[in-house]
């Protein structure tokens, strides 16, 4: 049976060249005027996904590539 990609998850994750999953940080767009400049800079970066979560995410997005 063909595996299906979870589309929302695929839009929120990136895979590095070395195979590490990176996730987008929340709070970058909504209600920006209430946040400090430092919070907004942090929110635009990508963070490394924890190993336990990475295993689960790779099942949701089996064909993820750069």
N, C-alpha and C positions, 0 to 999 in steps of 0.2 A: 504494500500500500504506500502511496506517495505521502510524504510528510508535508504539512502545511506550515508556513511561516506566520508567526504572530506579528502582524503588521505594526502595531503600536510599539512593541518591544524593539523591532528592527529600526524604527525611526529614532529611538532614544539611545541606542548603543552604537559604538564604533569598535572595530577590531584593529589593534596596532599590528605592525609588521611582525613583531615577535609573538603575536597571538594573545596579547593581554586585552581583556575587555575593558572599555572605558564607557562610563555613563555620563549623560548630560546632567548638570546640576539644576534642581528646580528653582523657582522664584526669580527668574531672569527677566520676565516680561510683565507679569501681572502686578499692578499697584506699585510701580517703580518709584513714584514720588515719595513714598514713605520709607524708602531704603537709602542707606548711606552709599556713597560712591564705592567704598571698599566692598560692601556686600554685593553690589552689582558686578564688580570685576570678578569676584569669587564665583558668582553665579554663572558667568559666561564660560568658565573653564570646564574641562572634563575631568572626572575623578576615576580612579581605578576601582573596578568592581571587586568586592571581596570574593575569595575563592569559593566559599559555599554558595554564594549567589550566582557566581559565574557558571557553575555546573548547571544550575536550574535555568539560567538564561540561554545557555547553549542548546538546551532541549526545545525552548520556545523558538529559537532562530537557528535552525539546523544548517542553513546555507549562507550564513553571514560571511561576508568577505569585505575587503577594503573597498 
